[in-house]
Each structure stands twice: as structure tokens, then as C-alpha cells.
Amino acid sequence: MAKKQKDVVCGMDVNESSKFKSEHNKQKYYFCSESCKKEFDSKPKKYAH
């Protein structure tokens, strides 16, 4: 079973197998949709913890 991560843009639980993912400061982030990924990619410092 794939491990769950929190989409930092919308708060949804997302499987690590999601095709929508980004990396910022050597940390991986997973997203529920392309729109959440694009939002994160445009302002990663706003969402990265």
C-alpha cells in the first residue's frame, strides 16, 4: 500500500504514487492535481514547511 502524504496546497491526503510531485530544498511534495502542483511550483516558499 502506498504511503500517504498531505498535499500542502489544498490539504488532501495523497498517495506517494501520485504522478503530481515536486521537490524543493531536497524534500519531495505530492499533490492531488496538476493545479495544486502548479500553484506550489509558482510559490514553493509559501507552502514548504
mmCIF file of the N, C-alpha and C atoms, coordinates in Angstrom:
data_MODEL
# 
_entry.id   MODEL 
# 
loop_
_atom_site.group_PDB 
_atom_site.id 
_atom_site.type_symbol 
_atom_site.label_atom_id 
_atom_site.label_alt_id 
_atom_site.label_comp_id 
_atom_site.label_asym_id 
_atom_site.label_entity_id 
_atom_site.label_seq_id 
_atom_site.pdbx_PDB_ins_code 
_atom_site.Cartn_x 
_atom_site.Cartn_y 
_atom_site.Cartn_z 
_atom_site.occupancy 
_atom_site.B_iso_or_equiv 
_atom_site.pdbx_formal_charge 
_atom_site.auth_seq_id 
_atom_site.auth_comp_id 
_atom_site.auth_asym_id 
_atom_site.auth_atom_id 
_atom_site.pdbx_PDB_model_num 
ATOM 1   N N  . MET A 1 1  ? 0.846  -1.198 0.000   1.00 0.00 ? 1  MET A N  1 
ATOM 2   C CA . MET A 1 1  ? 0.000  0.000  0.000   1.00 0.00 ? 1  MET A CA 1 
ATOM 3   C C  . MET A 1 1  ? 0.882  1.249  0.000   1.00 0.00 ? 1  MET A C  1 
ATOM 4   N N  . ALA A 1 2  ? 0.539  2.202  -0.832  1.00 0.00 ? 2  ALA A N  1 
ATOM 5   C CA . ALA A 1 2  ? 1.324  3.426  -0.948  1.00 0.00 ? 2  ALA A CA 1 
ATOM 6   C C  . ALA A 1 2  ? 1.148  4.295  0.298   1.00 0.00 ? 2  ALA A C  1 
ATOM 7   N N  . LYS A 1 3  ? 2.235  4.902  0.706   1.00 0.00 ? 3  LYS A N  1 
ATOM 8   C CA . LYS A 1 3  ? 2.219  5.789  1.863   1.00 0.00 ? 3  LYS A CA 1 
ATOM 9   C C  . LYS A 1 3  ? 1.494  7.092  1.504   1.00 0.00 ? 3  LYS A C  1 
ATOM 10  N N  . LYS A 1 4  ? 0.779  7.643  2.469   1.00 0.00 ? 4  LYS A N  1 
ATOM 11  C CA . LYS A 1 4  ? 0.024  8.879  2.248   1.00 0.00 ? 4  LYS A CA 1 
ATOM 12  C C  . LYS A 1 4  ? 0.852  10.094 2.671   1.00 0.00 ? 4  LYS A C  1 
ATOM 13  N N  . GLN A 1 5  ? 0.697  11.159 1.928   1.00 0.00 ? 5  GLN A N  1 
ATOM 14  C CA . GLN A 1 5  ? 1.290  12.453 2.242   1.00 0.00 ? 5  GLN A CA 1 
ATOM 15  C C  . GLN A 1 5  ? 0.195  13.510 2.147   1.00 0.00 ? 5  GLN A C  1 
ATOM 16  N N  . LYS A 1 6  ? 0.417  14.635 2.788   1.00 0.00 ? 6  LYS A N  1 
ATOM 17  C CA . LYS A 1 6  ? -0.547 15.736 2.749   1.00 0.00 ? 6  LYS A CA 1 
ATOM 18  C C  . LYS A 1 6  ? -0.190 16.671 1.596   1.00 0.00 ? 6  LYS A C  1 
ATOM 19  N N  . ASP A 1 7  ? -1.160 16.961 0.741   1.00 0.00 ? 7  ASP A N  1 
ATOM 20  C CA . ASP A 1 7  ? -0.990 17.984 -0.301  1.00 0.00 ? 7  ASP A CA 1 
ATOM 21  C C  . ASP A 1 7  ? -0.927 19.318 0.442   1.00 0.00 ? 7  ASP A C  1 
ATOM 22  N N  . VAL A 1 8  ? 0.229  19.992 0.391   1.00 0.00 ? 8  VAL A N  1 
ATOM 23  C CA . VAL A 1 8  ? 0.423  21.214 1.177   1.00 0.00 ? 8  VAL A CA 1 
ATOM 24  C C  . VAL A 1 8  ? -0.356 22.400 0.623   1.00 0.00 ? 8  VAL A C  1 
ATOM 25  N N  . VAL A 1 9  ? -0.902 22.276 -0.582  1.00 0.00 ? 9  VAL A N  1 
ATOM 26  C CA . VAL A 1 9  ? -1.683 23.369 -1.170  1.00 0.00 ? 9  VAL A CA 1 
ATOM 27  C C  . VAL A 1 9  ? -3.145 23.292 -0.722  1.00 0.00 ? 9  VAL A C  1 
ATOM 28  N N  . CYS A 1 10 ? -3.771 22.112 -0.863  1.00 0.00 ? 10 CYS A N  1 
ATOM 29  C CA . CYS A 1 10 ? -5.209 22.003 -0.566  1.00 0.00 ? 10 CYS A CA 1 
ATOM 30  C C  . CYS A 1 10 ? -5.507 21.194 0.695   1.00 0.00 ? 10 CYS A C  1 
ATOM 31  N N  . GLY A 1 11 ? -4.508 20.455 1.216   1.00 0.00 ? 11 GLY A N  1 
ATOM 32  C CA . GLY A 1 11 ? -4.712 19.693 2.443   1.00 0.00 ? 11 GLY A CA 1 
ATOM 33  C C  . GLY A 1 11 ? -5.204 18.266 2.262   1.00 0.00 ? 11 GLY A C  1 
ATOM 34  N N  . MET A 1 12 ? -5.431 17.829 1.030   1.00 0.00 ? 12 MET A N  1 
ATOM 35  C CA . MET A 1 12 ? -5.892 16.454 0.786   1.00 0.00 ? 12 MET A CA 1 
ATOM 36  C C  . MET A 1 12 ? -4.794 15.446 1.097   1.00 0.00 ? 12 MET A C  1 
ATOM 37  N N  . ASP A 1 13 ? -5.196 14.243 1.493   1.00 0.00 ? 13 ASP A N  1 
ATOM 38  C CA . ASP A 1 13 ? -4.258 13.132 1.617   1.00 0.00 ? 13 ASP A CA 1 
ATOM 39  C C  . ASP A 1 13 ? -4.010 12.571 0.228   1.00 0.00 ? 13 ASP A C  1 
ATOM 40  N N  . VAL A 1 14 ? -2.723 12.355 -0.103  1.00 0.00 ? 14 VAL A N  1 
ATOM 41  C CA . VAL A 1 14 ? -2.334 11.917 -1.445  1.00 0.00 ? 14 VAL A CA 1 
ATOM 42  C C  . VAL A 1 14 ? -1.369 10.748 -1.319  1.00 0.00 ? 14 VAL A C  1 
ATOM 43  N N  . ASN A 1 15 ? -1.525 9.740  -2.168  1.00 0.00 ? 15 ASN A N  1 
ATOM 44  C CA . ASN A 1 15 ? -0.571 8.627  -2.205  1.00 0.00 ? 15 ASN A CA 1 
ATOM 45  C C  . ASN A 1 15 ? 0.754  9.102  -2.784  1.00 0.00 ? 15 ASN A C  1 
ATOM 46  N N  . GLU A 1 16 ? 1.857  8.544  -2.259  1.00 0.00 ? 16 GLU A N  1 
ATOM 47  C CA . GLU A 1 16 ? 3.173  8.879  -2.797  1.00 0.00 ? 16 GLU A CA 1 
ATOM 48  C C  . GLU A 1 16 ? 3.324  8.411  -4.244  1.00 0.00 ? 16 GLU A C  1 
ATOM 49  N N  . SER A 1 17 ? 2.422  7.574  -4.715  1.00 0.00 ? 17 SER A N  1 
ATOM 50  C CA . SER A 1 17 ? 2.457  7.121  -6.101  1.00 0.00 ? 17 SER A CA 1 
ATOM 51  C C  . SER A 1 17 ? 1.832  8.144  -7.062  1.00 0.00 ? 17 SER A C  1 
ATOM 52  N N  . SER A 1 18 ? 1.367  9.269  -6.533  1.00 0.00 ? 18 SER A N  1 
ATOM 53  C CA . SER A 1 18 ? 0.763  10.308 -7.369  1.00 0.00 ? 18 SER A CA 1 
ATOM 54  C C  . SER A 1 18 ? 1.731  10.748 -8.458  1.00 0.00 ? 18 SER A C  1 
ATOM 55  N N  . LYS A 1 19 ? 1.192  11.026 -9.645  1.00 0.00 ? 19 LYS A N  1 
ATOM 56  C CA . LYS A 1 19 ? 2.061  11.494 -10.728 1.00 0.00 ? 19 LYS A CA 1 
ATOM 57  C C  . LYS A 1 19 ? 2.379  12.981 -10.585 1.00 0.00 ? 19 LYS A C  1 
ATOM 58  N N  . PHE A 1 20 ? 1.711  13.659 -9.666  1.00 0.00 ? 20 PHE A N  1 
ATOM 59  C CA . PHE A 1 20 ? 1.954  15.083 -9.450  1.00 0.00 ? 20 PHE A CA 1 
ATOM 60  C C  . PHE A 1 20 ? 2.857  15.256 -8.235  1.00 0.00 ? 20 PHE A C  1 
ATOM 61  N N  . LYS A 1 21 ? 4.133  15.555 -8.474  1.00 0.00 ? 21 LYS A N  1 
ATOM 62  C CA . LYS A 1 21 ? 5.076  15.738 -7.379  1.00 0.00 ? 21 LYS A CA 1 
ATOM 63  C C  . LYS A 1 21 ? 6.136  16.752 -7.767  1.00 0.00 ? 21 LYS A C  1 
ATOM 64  N N  . SER A 1 22 ? 6.703  17.374 -6.750  1.00 0.00 ? 22 SER A N  1 
ATOM 65  C CA . SER A 1 22 ? 7.771  18.355 -6.932  1.00 0.00 ? 22 SER A CA 1 
ATOM 66  C C  . SER A 1 22 ? 8.781  18.162 -5.821  1.00 0.00 ? 22 SER A C  1 
ATOM 67  N N  . GLU A 1 23 ? 9.942  18.753 -6.023  1.00 0.00 ? 23 GLU A N  1 
ATOM 68  C CA . GLU A 1 23 ? 10.974 18.725 -4.989  1.00 0.00 ? 23 GLU A CA 1 
ATOM 69  C C  . GLU A 1 23 ? 11.422 20.153 -4.722  1.00 0.00 ? 23 GLU A C  1 
ATOM 70  N N  . HIS A 1 24 ? 11.582 20.468 -3.434  1.00 0.00 ? 24 HIS A N  1 
ATOM 71  C CA . HIS A 1 24 ? 12.047 21.794 -3.019  1.00 0.00 ? 24 HIS A CA 1 
ATOM 72  C C  . HIS A 1 24 ? 12.950 21.600 -1.818  1.00 0.00 ? 24 HIS A C  1 
ATOM 73  N N  . ASN A 1 25 ? 14.159 22.165 -1.870  1.00 0.00 ? 25 ASN A N  1 
ATOM 74  C CA . ASN A 1 25 ? 15.146 22.005 -0.785  1.00 0.00 ? 25 ASN A CA 1 
ATOM 75  C C  . ASN A 1 25 ? 15.334 20.547 -0.399  1.00 0.00 ? 25 ASN A C  1 
ATOM 76  N N  . LYS A 1 26 ? 15.460 19.688 -1.395  1.00 0.00 ? 26 LYS A N  1 
ATOM 77  C CA . LYS A 1 26 ? 15.704 18.247 -1.228  1.00 0.00 ? 26 LYS A CA 1 
ATOM 78  C C  . LYS A 1 26 ? 14.573 17.504 -0.526  1.00 0.00 ? 26 LYS A C  1 
ATOM 79  N N  . GLN A 1 27 ? 13.391 18.106 -0.460  1.00 0.00 ? 27 GLN A N  1 
ATOM 80  C CA . GLN A 1 27 ? 12.228 17.438 0.116   1.00 0.00 ? 27 GLN A CA 1 
ATOM 81  C C  . GLN A 1 27 ? 11.178 17.260 -0.982  1.00 0.00 ? 27 GLN A C  1 
ATOM 82  N N  . LYS A 1 28 ? 10.552 16.089 -1.009  1.00 0.00 ? 28 LYS A N  1 
ATOM 83  C CA . LYS A 1 28 ? 9.527  15.811 -2.012  1.00 0.00 ? 28 LYS A CA 1 
ATOM 84  C C  . LYS A 1 28 ? 8.155  16.218 -1.494  1.00 0.00 ? 28 LYS A C  1 
ATOM 85  N N  . TYR A 1 29 ? 7.348  16.736 -2.404  1.00 0.00 ? 29 TYR A N  1 
ATOM 86  C CA . TYR A 1 29 ? 5.977  17.133 -2.115  1.00 0.00 ? 29 TYR A CA 1 
ATOM 87  C C  . TYR A 1 29 ? 5.073  16.461 -3.134  1.00 0.00 ? 29 TYR A C  1 
ATOM 88  N N  . TYR A 1 30 ? 3.901  16.008 -2.681  1.00 0.00 ? 30 TYR A N  1 
ATOM 89  C CA . TYR A 1 30 ? 2.962  15.266 -3.512  1.00 0.00 ? 30 TYR A CA 1 
ATOM 90  C C  . TYR A 1 30 ? 1.646  16.032 -3.584  1.00 0.00 ? 30 TYR A C  1 
ATOM 91  N N  . PHE A 1 31 ? 1.005  15.971 -4.760  1.00 0.00 ? 31 PHE A N  1 
ATOM 92  C CA . PHE A 1 31 ? -0.195 16.776 -4.993  1.00 0.00 ? 31 PHE A CA 1 
ATOM 93  C C  . PHE A 1 31 ? -1.320 15.939 -5.573  1.00 0.00 ? 31 PHE A C  1 
ATOM 94  N N  . CYS A 1 32 ? -2.555 16.386 -5.314  1.00 0.00 ? 32 CYS A N  1 
ATOM 95  C CA . CYS A 1 32 ? -3.736 15.667 -5.795  1.00 0.00 ? 32 CYS A CA 1 
ATOM 96  C C  . CYS A 1 32 ? -4.031 15.975 -7.251  1.00 0.00 ? 32 CYS A C  1 
ATOM 97  N N  . SER A 1 33 ? -3.523 17.098 -7.742  1.00 0.00 ? 33 SER A N  1 
ATOM 98  C CA . SER A 1 33 ? -3.858 17.512 -9.108  1.00 0.00 ? 33 SER A CA 1 
ATOM 99  C C  . SER A 1 33 ? -2.743 18.365 -9.703  1.00 0.00 ? 33 SER A C  1 
ATOM 100 N N  . GLU A 1 34 ? -2.827 18.541 -11.002 1.00 0.00 ? 34 GLU A N  1 
ATOM 101 C CA . GLU A 1 34 ? -1.853 19.384 -11.695 1.00 0.00 ? 34 GLU A CA 1 
ATOM 102 C C  . GLU A 1 34 ? -1.965 20.834 -11.229 1.00 0.00 ? 34 GLU A C  1 
ATOM 103 N N  . SER A 1 35 ? -3.173 21.285 -10.928 1.00 0.00 ? 35 SER A N  1 
ATOM 104 C CA . SER A 1 35 ? -3.335 22.680 -10.498 1.00 0.00 ? 35 SER A CA 1 
ATOM 105 C C  . SER A 1 35 ? -2.672 22.938 -9.146  1.00 0.00 ? 35 SER A C  1 
ATOM 106 N N  . CYS A 1 36 ? -2.748 21.981 -8.213  1.00 0.00 ? 36 CYS A N  1 
ATOM 107 C CA . CYS A 1 36 ? -2.050 22.148 -6.932  1.00 0.00 ? 36 CYS A CA 1 
ATOM 108 C C  . CYS A 1 36 ? -0.539 22.131 -7.137  1.00 0.00 ? 36 CYS A C  1 
ATOM 109 N N  . LYS A 1 37 ? -0.053 21.266 -8.015  1.00 0.00 ? 37 LYS A N  1 
ATOM 110 C CA . LYS A 1 37 ? 1.381  21.219 -8.308  1.00 0.00 ? 37 LYS A CA 1 
ATOM 111 C C  . LYS A 1 37 ? 1.849  22.546 -8.908  1.00 0.00 ? 37 LYS A C  1 
ATOM 112 N N  . LYS A 1 38 ? 1.087  23.087 -9.859  1.00 0.00 ? 38 LYS A N  1 
ATOM 113 C CA . LYS A 1 38 ? 1.463  24.358 -10.484 1.00 0.00 ? 38 LYS A CA 1 
ATOM 114 C C  . LYS A 1 38 ? 1.473  25.495 -9.468  1.00 0.00 ? 38 LYS A C  1 
ATOM 115 N N  . GLU A 1 39 ? 0.502  25.504 -8.565  1.00 0.00 ? 39 GLU A N  1 
ATOM 116 C CA . GLU A 1 39 ? 0.445  26.534 -7.523  1.00 0.00 ? 39 GLU A CA 1 
ATOM 117 C C  . GLU A 1 39 ? 1.688  26.437 -6.631  1.00 0.00 ? 39 GLU A C  1 
ATOM 118 N N  . PHE A 1 40 ? 2.036  25.222 -6.211  1.00 0.00 ? 40 PHE A N  1 
ATOM 119 C CA . PHE A 1 40 ? 3.227  25.022 -5.390  1.00 0.00 ? 40 PHE A CA 1 
ATOM 120 C C  . PHE A 1 40 ? 4.481  25.465 -6.152  1.00 0.00 ? 40 PHE A C  1 
ATOM 121 N N  . ASP A 1 41 ? 4.610  25.038 -7.399  1.00 0.00 ? 41 ASP A N  1 
ATOM 122 C CA . ASP A 1 41 ? 5.800  25.354 -8.190  1.00 0.00 ? 41 ASP A CA 1 
ATOM 123 C C  . ASP A 1 41 ? 5.965  26.855 -8.407  1.00 0.00 ? 41 ASP A C  1 
ATOM 124 N N  . SER A 1 42 ? 4.867  27.595 -8.426  1.00 0.00 ? 42 SER A N  1 
ATOM 125 C CA . SER A 1 42 ? 4.953  29.045 -8.628  1.00 0.00 ? 42 SER A CA 1 
ATOM 126 C C  . SER A 1 42 ? 5.353  29.786 -7.350  1.00 0.00 ? 42 SER A C  1 
ATOM 127 N N  . LYS A 1 43 ? 5.076  29.182 -6.168  1.00 0.00 ? 43 LYS A N  1 
ATOM 128 C CA . LYS A 1 43 ? 5.382  29.826 -4.886  1.00 0.00 ? 43 LYS A CA 1 
ATOM 129 C C  . LYS A 1 43 ? 5.806  28.792 -3.840  1.00 0.00 ? 43 LYS A C  1 
ATOM 130 N N  . PRO A 1 44 ? 6.887  28.053 -4.073  1.00 0.00 ? 44 PRO A N  1 
ATOM 131 C CA . PRO A 1 44 ? 7.232  26.970 -3.141  1.00 0.00 ? 44 PRO A CA 1 
ATOM 132 C C  . PRO A 1 44 ? 7.502  27.436 -1.711  1.00 0.00 ? 44 PRO A C  1 
ATOM 133 N N  . LYS A 1 45 ? 8.069  28.614 -1.529  1.00 0.00 ? 45 LYS A N  1 
ATOM 134 C CA . LYS A 1 45 ? 8.374  29.085 -0.159  1.00 0.00 ? 45 LYS A CA 1 
ATOM 135 C C  . LYS A 1 45 ? 7.112  29.333 0.654   1.00 0.00 ? 45 LYS A C  1 
ATOM 136 N N  . LYS A 1 46 ? 5.990  29.620 -0.022  1.00 0.00 ? 46 LYS A N  1 
ATOM 137 C CA . LYS A 1 46 ? 4.719  29.836 0.667   1.00 0.00 ? 46 LYS A CA 1 
ATOM 138 C C  . LYS A 1 46 ? 4.208  28.547 1.296   1.00 0.00 ? 46 LYS A C  1 
ATOM 139 N N  . TYR A 1 47 ? 4.471  27.402 0.624   1.00 0.00 ? 47 TYR A N  1 
ATOM 140 C CA . TYR A 1 47 ? 3.903  26.126 1.047   1.00 0.00 ? 47 TYR A CA 1 
ATOM 141 C C  . TYR A 1 47 ? 4.883  25.175 1.711   1.00 0.00 ? 47 TYR A C  1 
ATOM 142 N N  . ALA A 1 48 ? 6.175  25.308 1.433   1.00 0.00 ? 48 ALA A N  1 
ATOM 143 C CA . ALA A 1 48 ? 7.171  24.381 2.010   1.00 0.00 ? 48 ALA A CA 1 
ATOM 144 C C  . ALA A 1 48 ? 7.280  24.599 3.511   1.00 0.00 ? 48 ALA A C  1 
ATOM 145 N N  . HIS A 1 49 ? 7.388  23.521 4.237   1.00 0.00 ? 49 HIS A N  1 
ATOM 146 C CA . HIS A 1 49 ? 7.475  23.618 5.705   1.00 0.00 ? 49 HIS A CA 1 
ATOM 147 C C  . HIS A 1 49 ? 8.883  23.369 6.150   1.00 0.00 ? 49 HIS A C  1 
# 
